Amino acid sequence: MPLLGYLQRLLRIIPTLLSVYYAYMLEYRAELMFWVLSGSFPLILMGLWQEAARSGQFELNPDDVVRYFLAVFVVRQLSVVWVIWDFEREVLEGKLSPLLLQPLDPGWRHFSSHLAERLARLPFIAVLVGLFLVLYPAARQQPVHLGWGLLATALAFCLRFLMQYTYAMVAFWVERATAIEQFSFLLYTFCSGMVAPLTLFPDAVRTFVLWTPFPYLIYVPASLMIGLPVNIGQSLGITMIWCLIFWSLNRWLWRQGLKRYSGMGA
């Protein structure tokens, strides 16, 4: 019953938080446009890999490469996370203290602000994708896999948020928790499929990487969107297992960190 009551209260609070943060994000629409454009790196890589695909050196054809990197662009836009920078600042500047007095875990505020930012970002994404499809008609296809791709993207966002929010808990012990995210971003860049599809990796490397959380942040959702062969059940299952792992680790670090935070006089 306590859990049920908590969920009911959360369902009442989240819509309010979304409306508030959505209105806040609309004040920065011009900035949002630049953030969307800053995430266009996959579209640049697309041109490089498309030329390589024309040589016939790997199994993807040029049209598949175009579709894949367009899907990577969309997945990245919908799963970008910055919670570690916000949380680190709250801890270092003492802004976390008043939030702890409220009957809601501060993490839900960050989660709601991220969701609201997605809603505000959607029009810009739609315009860029539409322009891309005009310039590259080969990228058009029947969206038969779009449902699975969007589900995997939603899980990718949750996993990315939990990973970064877990790293953020280290701010209770060190002043620069963002250094962990910067190191993790190196692995994210090369193991998530952002730079190249994992089908181009050696078999042994690909098998190992698929047991890490990184491919489920970009490669799996993008592949599902365009119909590349992916074990849907296994992929979604592994994603949820990693979500559970990071959620459990996050809650433990949160409890331990609060003891240290309160011990510092907060």
Buried (B, 14 or more C-beta within 10 A) or exposed (E): EEEEEEEEEEEEBBEEBBEBBBEEBEEEEEEBBEBBEEBBBBBEBBEEBBEBBEEEEBEBBBBBBBBBBBBBBBBBBBBBBBBBBBBBEBBEEEEBBEEEEEEBBBBEBBBBBBBBBBEBBEEBBEEBBEEBBEEBEBBEEEEEBBEBBBBBBBBBBBBBBBBBBBBBBBBBEEEEBBEBBEEBEEEBBBBBBBBBBBBBBEEEEBEEBBEBBBBBBBBBBBBBBBBBEBEEEEBBEBBBEBBEBBBEBBBEBBEEBBEEBEEEEE
